[in-house]
Amino acid sequence: MKKVRNPVKSHFLLISTALLLVTGCSSAAAPPQSEAPTQSDAPASTEKNEPGQKSEPSNSTETAPKPTEGQAPVKTPPKSTTEPQKPAASNKPVEQKPSGKPSDSVQIPDLDLEVVAEPQSITVLVNKQRQLPDNYQPTDLVFPNVPYLLPAKSEKRQMRKEAAEALEKLFAAAKTDGVALAGVSAYRPHAYQKALFNRYVQQDGLEKARTYSAVPGTSEHETGLAIDVSGADGKCAATSCFAGTKEAKWLADHAHEYGFIIRYPEGKDAITGYMYEPWHLRYVGNEVAQAIEEKQTTMEEYFGVAPVSSEQ
């Protein structure tokens, strides 16, 4: 049977073809609306870029967080874990102290001194012309119960028993008067005095050393009857500035009341052989101390011994 073409359908197809030609087929090439990427599916700007992809500048107005302390972008040299090295102790000037052993580095000349006959006497007189027997040592040394600037068991705290008891009374009286005293150095063994004197000779020479330090065997400290005293604070201990202290004034006014004298008074160095030492106390007993104080004299003058020049 022969087909008959439908004129209406043909007319519709002609119109549709004409419309497609006018629009350029844009709608036919576009993907369906449901397949287009949404805003939520787009890569966030904070995601890391793929390797090799350049980062685009961000238009965000937010500022990057400031680095906290210790996280600054500037490199700082690493902090040393060790403290700066201090100078070695050996580089500092250290006060030399005698070891207590005799030194043979200094040859002391033969001075042909008189050896005292009664070294145990409370009034024994030793000076640059009179010496104790070799290696003399008192037999009644004790530790006075008074403050010292020395370690607790130092042998240089010791004094002979009678002198130690008198010293305790003197310190107690000074404390009652508001004056705090302290012992600096009392008894010195012969070996210690020898080491001390030798050091001074090495430092200043023999002649000068003899003006302020005793040749071994002629030191009052070896008798156990002498002591150097200072204020409790230790200021000006055994130095010339002690002369102007209240402690020195108290000792000058009251030492004789307890059997002590200022052994090397001011202005008497040509007689005693030593410069003024207001800190150096010597125990001689109450009777002799009172007599020396009243006459404002020295042991050499009191006992009629020839004056000792400080140059000897």
One Martini backbone bead per residue (centre of mass of N, CA, C, O) as a GRO file, in nm:
protein
  312
    1MET     BB    1   0.100   0.031   0.020
    2LYS     BB    2   0.067   0.375  -0.009
    3LYS     BB    3   0.208   0.636   0.142
    4VAL     BB    4   0.086   0.921   0.336
    5ARG     BB    5   0.175   1.239   0.392
    6ASN     BB    6   0.189   1.457   0.661
    7PRO     BB    7   0.151   1.796   0.662
    8VAL     BB    8   0.172   1.877   0.964
    9LYS     BB    9   0.436   1.735   1.045
   10SER     BB   10   0.615   1.875   0.838
   11HIS     BB   11   0.572   2.161   0.937
   12PHE     BB   12   0.692   2.122   1.224
   13LEU     BB   13   0.984   2.044   1.138
   14LEU     BB   14   1.050   2.313   0.997
   15ILE     BB   15   1.028   2.493   1.246
   16SER     BB   16   1.238   2.353   1.427
   17THR     BB   17   1.484   2.392   1.239
   18ALA     BB   18   1.478   2.699   1.236
   19LEU     BB   19   1.529   2.743   1.543
   20LEU     BB   20   1.808   2.605   1.560
   21LEU     BB   21   1.955   2.801   1.368
   22VAL     BB   22   1.913   3.056   1.547
   23THR     BB   23   2.043   2.948   1.839
   24GLY     BB   24   2.300   2.742   1.785
   25CYS     BB   25   2.268   2.494   1.997
   26SER     BB   26   2.327   2.570   2.312
   27SER     BB   27   2.132   2.385   2.478
   28ALA     BB   28   2.236   2.110   2.368
   29ALA     BB   29   2.547   2.143   2.480
   30ALA     BB   30   2.454   2.168   2.758
   31PRO     BB   31   2.447   2.070   3.056
   32PRO     BB   32   2.292   1.969   3.296
   33GLN     BB   33   2.207   2.136   3.581
   34SER     BB   34   2.284   1.899   3.787
   35GLU     BB   35   2.605   1.880   3.684
   36ALA     BB   36   2.684   2.135   3.805
   37PRO     BB   37   2.890   2.297   4.007
   38THR     BB   38   2.888   2.385   4.325
   39GLN     BB   39   2.995   2.581   4.587
   40SER     BB   40   3.043   2.337   4.782
   41ASP     BB   41   3.236   2.181   4.563
   42ALA     BB   42   3.443   2.376   4.570
   43PRO     BB   43   3.750   2.460   4.621
   44ALA     BB   44   3.909   2.557   4.878
   45SER     BB   45   4.139   2.811   4.954
   46THR     BB   46   4.287   2.626   5.191
   47GLU     BB   47   4.385   2.434   5.011
   48LYS     BB   48   4.616   2.250   4.880
   49ASN     BB   49   4.822   2.241   4.636
   50GLU     BB   50   4.939   2.107   4.385
   51PRO     BB   51   5.196   1.993   4.250
   52GLY     BB   52   5.324   2.277   4.069
   53GLN     BB   53   5.115   2.473   4.172
   54LYS     BB   54   5.027   2.789   4.184
   55SER     BB   55   4.971   3.039   4.401
   56GLU     BB   56   4.717   3.239   4.469
   57PRO     BB   57   4.622   3.528   4.563
   58SER     BB   58   4.471   3.649   4.839
   59ASN     BB   59   4.158   3.835   4.923
   60SER     BB   60   4.182   3.824   5.212
   61THR     BB   61   4.144   4.023   5.517
   62GLU     BB   62   4.296   3.838   5.676
   63THR     BB   63   4.537   3.792   5.920
   64ALA     BB   64   4.805   3.662   6.017
   65PRO     BB   65   4.932   3.524   6.270
   66LYS     BB   66   5.127   3.610   6.516
   67PRO     BB   67   5.410   3.556   6.640
   68THR     BB   68   5.532   3.414   6.899
   69GLU     BB   69   5.731   3.382   7.152
   70GLY     BB   70   5.997   3.203   6.995
   71GLN     BB   71   5.861   3.234   6.670
   72ALA     BB   72   6.034   3.398   6.512
   73PRO     BB   73   6.157   3.432   6.186
   74VAL     BB   74   6.414   3.510   6.322
   75LYS     BB   75   6.724   3.418   6.360
   76THR     BB   76   6.882   3.282   6.646
   77PRO     BB   77   7.114   3.215   6.843
   78PRO     BB   78   7.196   2.972   7.031
   79LYS     BB   79   7.173   2.896   7.353
   80SER     BB   80   7.371   2.853   7.596
   81THR     BB   81   7.411   2.581   7.831
   82THR     BB   82   7.645   2.747   7.943
   83GLU     BB   83   7.827   2.918   8.141
   84PRO     BB   84   8.031   3.150   8.165
   85GLN     BB   85   8.353   3.161   8.202
   86LYS     BB   86   8.546   3.171   8.469
   87PRO     BB   87   8.798   3.260   8.622
   88ALA     BB   88   9.040   3.118   8.744
   89ALA     BB   89   9.140   3.092   9.066
   90SER     BB   90   9.448   3.126   8.994
   91ASN     BB   91   9.405   3.434   8.880
   92LYS     BB   92   9.360   3.518   9.160
   93PRO     BB   93   9.422   3.697   9.424
   94VAL     BB   94   9.567   3.529   9.699
   95GLU     BB   95   9.588   3.489  10.017
   96GLN     BB   96   9.857   3.409  10.193
   97LYS     BB   97   9.919   3.119  10.395
   98PRO     BB   98  10.050   2.961  10.627
   99SER     BB   99  10.102   2.610  10.673
  100GLY     BB  100  10.287   2.559  10.951
  101LYS     BB  101  10.545   2.517  10.803
  102PRO     BB  102  10.861   2.537  10.769
  103SER     BB  103  11.085   2.756  10.598
  104ASP     BB  104  11.401   2.739  10.393
  105SER     BB  105  11.411   2.997  10.192
  106VAL     BB  106  11.504   3.156  10.455
  107GLN     BB  107  11.786   3.318  10.591
  108ILE     BB  108  11.845   3.364  10.918
  109PRO     BB  109  12.026   3.546  11.096
  110ASP     BB  110  12.258   3.570  11.341
  111LEU     BB  111  12.159   3.761  11.638
  112ASP     BB  112  12.249   3.708  11.927
  113LEU     BB  113  12.034   3.627  12.147
  114GLU     BB  114  11.859   3.631  12.431
  115VAL     BB  115  11.769   3.382  12.652
  116VAL     BB  116  11.519   3.309  12.837
  117ALA     BB  117  11.479   3.164  13.160
  118GLU     BB  118  11.139   3.217  13.200
  119PRO     BB  119  10.893   3.129  12.986
  120GLN     BB  120  10.647   3.074  13.208
  121SER     BB  121  10.620   3.354  13.276
  122ILE     BB  122  10.388   3.608  13.286
  123THR     BB  123  10.643   3.836  13.257
  124VAL     BB  124  10.768   3.771  13.006
  125LEU     BB  125  11.037   3.901  12.795
  126VAL     BB  126  10.987   3.965  12.451
  127ASN     BB  127  11.210   4.050  12.176
  128LYS     BB  128  11.464   4.150  11.961
  129GLN     BB  129  11.671   4.051  12.218
  130ARG     BB  130  11.450   3.830  12.319
  131GLN     BB  131  11.422   3.475  12.351
  132LEU     BB  132  11.303   3.177  12.312
  133PRO     BB  133  11.328   2.872  12.325
  134ASP     BB  134  11.352   2.626  12.132
  135ASN     BB  135  11.042   2.512  12.076
  136TYR     BB  136  10.851   2.648  12.250
  137GLN     BB  137  10.573   2.525  12.476
  138PRO     BB  138  10.301   2.551  12.626
  139THR     BB  139  10.112   2.355  12.885
  140ASP     BB  140   9.826   2.558  12.932
  141LEU     BB  141   9.639   2.538  12.692
  142VAL     BB  142   9.336   2.713  12.588
  143PHE     BB  143   8.991   2.788  12.516
  144PRO     BB  144   8.839   3.063  12.491
  145ASN     BB  145   8.507   3.200  12.567
  146VAL     BB  146   8.514   3.358  12.268
  147PRO     BB  147   8.503   3.542  12.006
  148TYR     BB  148   8.593   3.467  11.661
  149LEU     BB  149   8.754   3.481  11.329
  150LEU     BB  150   8.797   3.183  11.366
  151PRO     BB  151   8.796   2.876  11.365
  152ALA     BB  152   8.698   2.672  11.616
  153LYS     BB  153   8.986   2.474  11.608
  154SER     BB  154   9.197   2.678  11.621
  155GLU     BB  155   9.512   2.716  11.762
  156LYS     BB  156   9.492   3.047  11.757
  157ARG     BB  157   9.286   3.055  12.016
  158GLN     BB  158   9.490   3.010  12.219
  159MET     BB  159   9.565   3.013  12.578
  160ARG     BB  160   9.657   3.064  12.866
  161LYS     BB  161   9.467   3.008  13.130
  162GLU     BB  162   9.487   3.285  13.278
  163ALA     BB  163   9.443   3.459  13.023
  164ALA     BB  164   9.169   3.339  12.934
  165GLU     BB  165   9.004   3.423  13.184
  166ALA     BB  166   9.058   3.728  13.152
  167LEU     BB  167   8.936   3.757  12.868
  168GLU     BB  168   8.644   3.687  12.939
  169LYS     BB  169   8.604   3.935  13.123
  170LEU     BB  170   8.666   4.153  12.918
  171PHE     BB  171   8.441   4.083  12.711
  172ALA     BB  172   8.204   4.113  12.907
  173ALA     BB  173   8.249   4.413  12.976
  174ALA     BB  174   8.226   4.521  12.689
  175LYS     BB  175   7.936   4.424  12.640
  176THR     BB  176   7.808   4.594  12.868
  177ASP     BB  177   7.922   4.863  12.705
  178GLY     BB  178   7.861   4.799  12.386
  179VAL     BB  179   8.120   4.611  12.312
  180ALA     BB  180   8.219   4.417  12.035
  181LEU     BB  181   8.431   4.142  12.036
  182ALA     BB  182   8.727   3.984  11.869
  183GLY     BB  183   8.927   3.738  11.781
  184VAL     BB  184   9.218   3.683  11.575
  185SER     BB  185   9.505   3.619  11.741
  186ALA     BB  186   9.714   3.414  11.932
  187TYR     BB  187   9.851   3.147  11.928
  188ARG     BB  188  10.189   3.051  11.806
  189PRO     BB  189  10.374   2.848  11.667
  190HIS     BB  190  10.692   2.832  11.570
  191ALA     BB  191  10.642   2.730  11.279
  192TYR     BB  192  10.440   2.948  11.202
  193GLN     BB  193  10.619   3.197  11.251
  194LYS     BB  194  10.831   3.118  11.046
  195ALA     BB  195  10.651   3.118  10.793
  196LEU     BB  196  10.551   3.408  10.824
  197PHE     BB  197  10.823   3.559  10.821
  198ASN     BB  198  10.928   3.450  10.551
  199ARG     BB  199  10.708   3.580  10.378
  200TYR     BB  200  10.776   3.876  10.452
  201VAL     BB  201  11.063   3.869  10.341
  202GLN     BB  202  10.985   3.803  10.048
  203GLN     BB  203  10.808   4.064  10.019
  204ASP     BB  204  11.010   4.306  10.191
  205GLY     BB  205  11.229   4.207  10.349
  206LEU     BB  206  11.406   4.196  10.636
  207GLU     BB  207  11.401   4.485  10.752
  208LYS     BB  208  11.094   4.540  10.719
  209ALA     BB  209  10.979   4.286  10.858
  210ARG     BB  210  11.099   4.366  11.149
  211THR     BB  211  10.885   4.610  11.200
  212TYR     BB  212  10.610   4.387  11.205
  213SER     BB  213  10.781   4.118  11.257
  214ALA     BB  214  10.881   3.826  11.415
  215VAL     BB  215  11.121   3.647  11.501
  216PRO     BB  216  11.162   3.344  11.564
  217GLY     BB  217  11.118   3.346  11.930
  218THR     BB  218  11.007   3.677  11.954
  219SER     BB  219  10.708   3.615  11.989
  220GLU     BB  220  10.432   3.666  12.185
  221HIS     BB  221  10.249   3.440  12.062
  222GLU     BB  222  10.437   3.203  12.177
  223THR     BB  223  10.347   3.238  12.489
  224GLY     BB  224  10.014   3.264  12.526
  225LEU     BB  225   9.972   3.602  12.616
  226ALA     BB  226   9.864   3.688  12.330
  227ILE     BB  227   9.634   3.921  12.147
  228ASP     BB  228   9.428   3.985  11.877
  229VAL     BB  229   9.190   4.255  11.837
  230SER     BB  230   8.843   4.316  11.750
  231GLY     BB  231   8.573   4.362  11.609
  232ALA     BB  232   8.300   4.165  11.535
  233ASP     BB  233   8.312   4.258  11.217
  234GLY     BB  234   8.638   4.281  11.132
  235LYS     BB  235   8.710   4.561  11.107
  236CYS     BB  236   9.038   4.646  11.107
  237ALA     BB  237   9.197   4.394  11.142
  238ALA     BB  238   9.519   4.441  11.212
  239THR     BB  239   9.498   4.758  11.152
  240SER     BB  240   9.534   5.100  11.158
  241CYS     BB  241   9.216   5.169  11.163
  242PHE     BB  242   9.157   5.068  11.458
  243ALA     BB  243   9.237   5.327  11.625
  244GLY     BB  244   8.938   5.477  11.559
  245THR     BB  245   8.781   5.291  11.738
  246LYS     BB  246   8.581   5.197  12.002
  247GLU     BB  247   8.741   4.942  12.072
  248ALA     BB  248   9.019   5.076  12.114
  249LYS     BB  249   8.932   5.271  12.336
  250TRP     BB  250   8.836   5.062  12.539
  251LEU     BB  251   9.107   4.912  12.570
  252ALA     BB  252   9.279   5.157  12.665
  253ASP     BB  253   9.087   5.202  12.930
  254HIS     BB  254   9.045   4.863  13.035
  255ALA     BB  255   9.263   4.635  13.013
  256HIS     BB  256   9.413   4.668  13.297
  257GLU     BB  257   9.166   4.554  13.470
  258TYR     BB  258   9.258   4.244  13.336
  259GLY     BB  259   9.591   4.231  13.284
  260PHE     BB  260   9.628   4.425  13.038
  261ILE     BB  261   9.818   4.548  12.753
  262ILE     BB  262   9.950   4.773  12.535
  263ARG     BB  263  10.237   4.670  12.401
  264TYR     BB  264  10.230   4.890  12.139
  265PRO     BB  265  10.254   5.198  12.172
  266GLU     BB  266  10.236   5.514  12.100
  267GLY     BB  267  10.565   5.638  12.043
  268LYS     BB  268  10.738   5.340  12.118
  269ASP     BB  269  10.916   5.205  11.883
  270ALA     BB  270  11.214   5.259  11.995
  271ILE     BB  271  11.158   5.052  12.238
  272THR     BB  272  10.994   4.796  12.120
  273GLY     BB  273  11.027   4.779  11.779
  274TYR     BB  274  10.723   4.872  11.725
  275MET     BB  275  10.454   4.962  11.604
  276TYR     BB  276  10.149   5.063  11.641
  277GLU     BB  277   9.918   4.832  11.839
  278PRO     BB  278   9.590   4.843  11.950
  279TRP     BB  279   9.527   4.512  11.919
  280HIS     BB  280   9.771   4.432  12.116
  281LEU     BB  281   9.758   4.199  12.370
  282ARG     BB  282   9.904   4.168  12.709
  283TYR     BB  283   9.961   3.942  12.957
  284VAL     BB  284  10.071   4.039  13.321
  285GLY     BB  285   9.875   4.114  13.519
  286ASN     BB  286   9.743   4.332  13.740
  287GLU     BB  287   9.985   4.475  13.870
  288VAL     BB  288  10.152   4.545  13.614
  289ALA     BB  289   9.925   4.679  13.450
  290GLN     BB  290   9.874   4.914  13.647
  291ALA     BB  291  10.161   5.033  13.643
  292ILE     BB  292  10.184   5.089  13.336
  293GLU     BB  293   9.937   5.272  13.320
  294GLU     BB  294  10.023   5.495  13.520
  295LYS     BB  295  10.307   5.550  13.352
  296GLN     BB  296  10.292   5.518  13.051
  297THR     BB  297  10.441   5.248  12.959
  298THR     BB  298  10.667   4.979  12.926
  299MET     BB  299  10.818   4.684  12.968
  300GLU     BB  300  11.106   4.783  12.928
  301GLU     BB  301  11.083   5.016  13.139
  302TYR     BB  302  10.981   4.859  13.384
  303PHE     BB  303  11.244   4.642  13.368
  304GLY     BB  304  11.507   4.789  13.255
  305VAL     BB  305  11.534   4.764  12.950
  306ALA     BB  306  11.676   4.810  12.676
  307PRO     BB  307  11.618   4.965  12.413
  308VAL     BB  308  11.443   4.906  12.100
  309SER     BB  309  11.510   4.931  11.786
  310SER     BB  310  11.331   4.931  11.482
  311GLU     BB  311  11.606   4.864  11.314
  312GLN     BB  312  11.679   4.569  11.444
   0.00000   0.00000   0.00000
